[in-house]
Amino acid sequence: MHTITLREGADLDGFRQAVRRLAAARTAPDKVLWSVGAPSLFGDDATPASDNGAPIFLPQAVGQLIETVVCHSDPERYALLYRLVWRVLNGERALLDQHADPLVHRLERLDKAVRRDIHKMHAFLRFRALPPAPPGPDGGERYIAWFEPDHHIVEAVAPFFVERFESMVWTILTPKGSLHWDRQRLITGPPAERPDALAHDRFADDRFAEGWQRYYESTFNPARVNPTAMRAEMPRKYWANMPETAAIPALVRSAPARVQAMLEAEAAIPRRRMPEKAVAAMARQAPESLAELNRLIQRSEPLVPGATQAVLGEGPEGAAIAIVGEQPGDQEDREGRPFVGPAGQLLTAALEEAGIDRGGLYLTNAVKHFKFVQHGKRRIHQSPTAGEVKHYRWWLMTELGFVRPRLVVTLGATAALALTGRPVAVLRERGPMAFDGWNGFVTVHPSYLLRLPGEEERRRAQAEFVADLRRASALA
């Protein structure tokens, strides 16, 4: 049995060095005991610091997952991560694509919890002003903050606060560790206890805290008060460190009266994006062929910035069946082709099982550009809004007009919304459906199958999906 002891907190470097040694020795996960902090009773491996083993090469997504999960407070995190590395190094390079795998599912939950904790610290940490320091190199205004993260994220959030508050001298104290920034260098320190100076009842004399409260009061929308949702997004555990929360009870109590006053005030026309104008402008261009339409789509800027390129439809004109998905994913955006990512691969396998030639189908998406949010190096898919679907609808309907399929199959609620103009409950309404001028068929999106947690549930849902495809093929 090999015993590895890592330092308290998120010991990424120590874990990497240990993994290199263990991988070089071909040590299986069940032969390793991981511990944190004090040396194990069984004794640690006495491997010289210089003998760190040869570098190992992992998929980028695995490396990013490791960087996040080592910050979790779960004592089993290192054992789980080494089990992941072992399987990847022993032939399962695409293991992270198997979302239903128990190990992958658990690690994804740890990853999500850490990212949520980082988001909470970014959003809910509040600095307090300290008395100015005496004249000198370090003199001037100083700020301090107290936060209680659930996980070991202090070092992970440091770049965010350095970039955001680069011109300030500040200290962040937490039970997991501390940070100090003097405008030139960042110093990490040990865990701390909450100072008496940061007690919630001392906000009244703090002009910095007063500024936070006034800002919150000015942005509070009384027409959208939902205390349950507020507590879910801003848990009460953070309230003691947030000066603006002192105003919440009074704002909630006064919300009905303020809403009534807003209703009685003179109405004003809201300023918002009008998809109708964009649709009318596209209609006036009247492309005369599918190729001309595709050139128009390629020249158009994405409604939501960030996409690499427009992803066009693929398949023969006159195809009996056109399959319409939601929008391109990360891999589709990079390659410029529809349904080539994990969901597309699942669709291809289901078509093959249903006895349908993918090459004879026309494949496209309701929205032509990839919408995402950036988390580190990862681009996380974001569902399009109803307004964005409406913006792209003219392109989709014109595209189908050139293809002239006998049946249009929509995958998921977004595609069904684009063809029907109304929200569709896919699991309840799946099956034949009349679209706007087209014979239609509604079924689930393959990404829905990838998100199912249990293998048995996923197998059942996939069989139903294949049955839908067979039924649609018979209708066409």
SVG drawing of the C-alpha trace seen along z (x, -y; Angstrom):
<svg xmlns="http://www.w3.org/2000/svg" viewBox="-53 -61 69 63">
<polyline fill="none" stroke="black" stroke-width="0.4" points="0.0,0.0 1.4,-3.4 0.5,-6.3 0.5,-9.8 0.1,-12.8 -0.7,-16.2 -0.9,-19.6 -4.1,-21.1 -6.3,-22.8 -6.0,-22.5 -2.6,-20.9 -2.6,-20.8 1.3,-20.6 1.6,-17.9 -1.2,-15.8 0.5,-16.2 3.9,-15.1 2.3,-12.1 0.4,-11.1 3.5,-11.2 5.3,-8.9 2.4,-6.5 1.8,-6.4 5.4,-5.7 5.3,-2.8 2.0,-1.5 0.4,-1.7 -3.4,-0.9 -5.8,-3.2 -6.8,-0.5 -3.1,-0.4 -3.0,-4.1 -4.1,-5.6 -4.5,-9.4 -4.4,-11.6 -4.3,-15.4 -2.4,-17.3 -0.7,-15.3 1.4,-12.3 -0.5,-9.0 -0.1,-6.4 1.1,-4.0 3.9,-6.2 4.4,-8.1 6.3,-7.0 9.8,-8.3 10.3,-9.5 12.9,-12.2 11.5,-15.5 13.5,-15.4 12.1,-12.0 8.7,-13.2 8.3,-10.8 8.0,-11.6 5.3,-14.0 2.0,-12.4 -0.3,-13.7 -4.0,-14.0 -6.9,-15.4 -7.3,-19.1 -10.7,-18.7 -9.3,-16.2 -6.6,-18.7 -9.2,-21.4 -11.4,-19.1 -8.5,-18.3 -7.7,-21.9 -11.2,-22.6 -11.9,-19.4 -8.7,-19.6 -10.3,-22.7 -13.3,-20.7 -13.5,-19.9 -14.4,-16.2 -11.6,-14.1 -12.0,-11.5 -11.3,-14.0 -7.7,-12.9 -8.6,-9.2 -11.4,-9.9 -9.2,-12.1 -6.4,-9.5 -9.0,-6.8 -10.0,-9.1 -6.4,-9.6 -5.7,-5.8 -8.7,-5.0 -7.8,-7.7 -4.2,-6.5 -5.4,-2.9 -7.4,-3.4 -10.5,-5.5 -9.3,-8.8 -12.9,-9.9 -14.1,-8.9 -15.4,-12.5 -17.9,-12.1 -19.6,-9.3 -21.7,-11.5 -23.7,-8.5 -20.5,-6.8 -20.7,-6.9 -17.2,-8.2 -17.6,-10.9 -21.0,-11.8 -19.6,-12.3 -16.6,-14.3 -18.9,-16.6 -21.0,-17.2 -17.8,-18.2 -16.7,-20.4 -20.1,-22.1 -20.0,-22.7 -16.6,-24.3 -17.6,-26.5 -20.7,-27.6 -18.6,-28.4 -16.3,-30.5 -19.3,-32.3 -20.7,-33.0 -17.3,-34.4 -17.0,-36.6 -20.6,-37.9 -21.0,-38.2 -17.6,-39.2 -17.7,-42.8 -14.7,-44.9 -14.8,-47.2 -12.7,-50.3 -10.1,-50.3 -8.6,-53.4 -5.9,-54.9 -2.4,-53.8 0.3,-56.3 2.1,-58.2 4.7,-56.1 5.1,-53.6 2.1,-51.5 0.0,-54.5 -3.4,-55.4 -6.8,-53.7 -6.9,-50.0 -9.7,-47.5 -10.6,-44.1 -13.1,-41.4 -14.3,-38.3 -15.8,-35.3 -16.7,-31.7 -16.3,-29.5 -17.4,-25.9 -14.3,-24.7 -10.6,-25.5 -11.0,-28.2 -9.0,-31.1 -6.1,-30.7 -8.4,-30.0 -10.3,-33.4 -7.1,-35.4 -6.6,-36.5 -10.2,-37.7 -9.8,-40.1 -6.3,-41.2 -7.6,-42.2 -10.8,-43.8 -9.2,-45.7 -5.7,-46.2 -5.4,-49.8 -6.5,-49.1 -4.6,-47.7 -6.8,-44.9 -6.9,-41.8 -9.3,-38.8 -9.7,-36.6 -11.4,-33.2 -11.4,-30.0 -9.6,-28.3 -6.8,-30.8 -6.1,-34.5 -4.9,-36.9 -3.1,-40.2 -2.6,-42.6 -0.4,-45.7 -0.8,-46.9 2.3,-45.1 2.4,-41.6 0.0,-39.0 0.7,-37.2 -1.2,-34.0 -1.6,-33.3 -3.0,-30.8 -6.7,-30.4 -8.1,-33.2 -10.9,-34.0 -13.5,-36.7 -12.2,-40.0 -14.6,-41.9 -14.2,-45.0 -16.2,-43.2 -19.3,-42.6 -22.5,-43.2 -23.7,-45.9 -20.8,-48.1 -21.8,-48.8 -23.6,-52.0 -20.4,-54.0 -18.8,-52.7 -19.2,-54.9 -18.0,-52.1 -20.8,-49.8 -23.2,-52.7 -22.3,-52.9 -23.1,-49.2 -26.5,-49.6 -27.5,-52.6 -26.5,-50.8 -28.6,-47.8 -31.6,-50.0 -31.3,-51.7 -31.3,-48.4 -34.0,-46.6 -37.0,-45.7 -40.2,-45.6 -42.2,-44.0 -40.1,-40.9 -39.9,-40.2 -39.6,-36.5 -38.2,-35.9 -37.7,-32.1 -35.7,-32.8 -33.7,-35.5 -32.7,-33.1 -31.8,-30.4 -29.5,-32.8 -28.2,-34.7 -28.2,-32.3 -28.6,-33.8 -25.1,-32.5 -23.6,-35.3 -25.9,-38.1 -23.8,-38.9 -21.0,-40.1 -23.1,-42.1 -24.2,-45.6 -26.9,-45.9 -28.9,-43.0 -29.8,-45.3 -32.2,-47.0 -33.9,-43.9 -36.7,-43.6 -37.8,-47.2 -37.6,-46.8 -39.7,-43.6 -42.3,-45.2 -42.6,-48.3 -42.6,-46.3 -46.5,-46.1 -46.9,-49.9 -44.1,-50.7 -45.5,-48.3 -48.9,-50.0 -47.2,-53.4 -45.5,-52.1 -48.8,-50.9 -50.4,-54.2 -47.6,-56.2 -47.7,-57.1 -46.7,-54.2 -43.6,-54.4 -42.7,-52.4 -39.9,-49.9 -36.6,-50.1 -35.7,-46.6 -34.4,-44.7 -37.0,-44.2 -36.4,-41.0 -39.1,-42.0 -36.9,-44.6 -34.1,-42.2 -36.5,-39.6 -38.0,-42.3 -34.5,-43.3 -33.6,-39.7 -36.8,-39.1 -36.1,-42.0 -32.9,-40.4 -34.8,-37.4 -32.1,-34.8 -32.9,-32.7 -31.1,-29.5 -30.0,-27.6 -26.4,-28.4 -27.2,-32.1 -29.1,-31.9 -26.0,-30.2 -23.8,-33.0 -26.1,-35.5 -26.1,-33.5 -22.3,-33.4 -22.0,-37.1 -24.4,-38.0 -23.1,-38.8 -24.3,-36.4 -27.1,-37.9 -25.2,-36.9 -21.4,-37.7 -18.7,-35.1 -19.5,-32.4 -16.6,-31.4 -18.8,-31.0 -22.3,-30.3 -23.0,-26.6 -25.0,-25.8 -27.3,-23.0 -25.9,-19.8 -27.5,-17.3 -29.2,-17.1 -32.0,-19.4 -35.1,-17.3 -34.3,-15.1 -37.4,-13.2 -36.6,-14.2 -35.1,-17.4 -33.9,-17.1 -33.8,-20.4 -31.8,-20.8 -31.5,-23.6 -28.2,-25.3 -24.5,-24.4 -22.4,-23.2 -18.8,-23.9 -17.4,-21.2 -19.9,-22.2 -18.8,-25.8 -15.2,-24.9 -15.7,-22.5 -18.5,-24.5 -20.7,-21.3 -24.0,-20.4 -24.2,-17.4 -20.6,-16.4 -20.2,-16.7 -21.3,-14.2 -25.0,-14.7 -24.4,-14.4 -22.5,-11.2 -25.4,-9.8 -27.8,-10.9 -25.8,-9.1 -25.7,-5.9 -29.5,-6.1 -30.1,-6.7 -28.0,-3.7 -29.9,-1.5 -33.2,-2.8 -32.0,-1.8 -31.8,-5.4 -29.0,-6.7 -27.7,-9.9 -26.3,-10.9 -29.8,-11.0 -31.1,-13.4 -30.9,-17.2 -29.5,-18.3 -29.7,-21.9 -30.4,-23.9 -33.0,-26.5 -30.3,-28.9 -27.2,-29.2 -24.6,-30.4 -23.2,-28.9 -24.2,-30.7 -22.1,-30.1 -20.5,-31.5 -16.8,-31.2 -15.6,-29.3 -11.8,-29.3 -10.9,-27.6 -14.3,-25.9 -17.2,-27.2 -20.4,-26.2 -23.5,-26.0 -26.4,-28.4 -29.9,-27.8 -31.2,-30.5 -34.0,-32.8 -37.4,-32.9 -36.3,-36.3 -33.2,-34.7 -35.1,-31.8 -37.5,-34.3 -34.6,-36.2 -33.3,-33.2 -36.7,-31.7 -36.8,-33.5 -33.6,-31.8 -34.8,-28.4 -38.2,-28.6 -36.5,-29.9 -33.9,-27.1 -36.7,-24.4 -38.4,-26.1 -35.4,-25.3 -34.9,-21.8 -38.6,-20.8 -38.6,-17.8 -41.7,-15.6 -41.3,-15.6 -39.5,-17.9 -38.3,-16.3 -37.6,-18.7 -35.2,-17.6 -36.0,-19.3 -38.1,-22.2 -36.2,-25.0 -36.5,-23.5 -40.2,-22.8 -40.7,-26.4 -39.1,-27.6 -41.4,-25.5 -44.7,-26.0 -44.2,-29.5 -45.3,-28.3 -43.7,-26.5 -43.9,-22.7 -43.7,-20.1 -41.7,-17.6 -42.0,-14.6 -45.8,-15.0 -46.4,-16.0 -43.7,-13.9 -44.9,-12.4 -46.6,-13.8 -47.4,-17.5 -48.5,-20.0 -45.9,-22.8 -46.3,-26.0 -46.8,-24.6 -44.9,-21.4 -45.7,-17.9 -43.8,-17.6 -42.6,-15.2 -41.5,-16.1 -38.9,-14.1 -36.2,-14.7 -32.8,-16.2 -29.9,-13.6 -28.3,-15.9 -31.3,-15.1 -30.2,-11.4 -26.6,-12.4 -27.9,-14.2 -29.8,-11.3 -28.1,-10.0 -28.9,-6.3 -27.7,-3.8 -31.0,-1.9 -33.0,-5.1 -30.7,-6.3 -31.0,-2.9 -34.8,-3.1 -34.9,-6.7 -32.5,-5.9 -34.8,-3.0 -37.7,-5.4 -35.7,-7.8 -34.8,-5.2 -38.5,-4.2 -39.4,-7.8 -36.9,-7.9 -38.3,-4.7 -41.8,-6.1 -40.8,-9.4 -39.1,-7.5 -42.3,-5.5 -44.3,-8.7 -41.9,-10.3"/>
</svg>
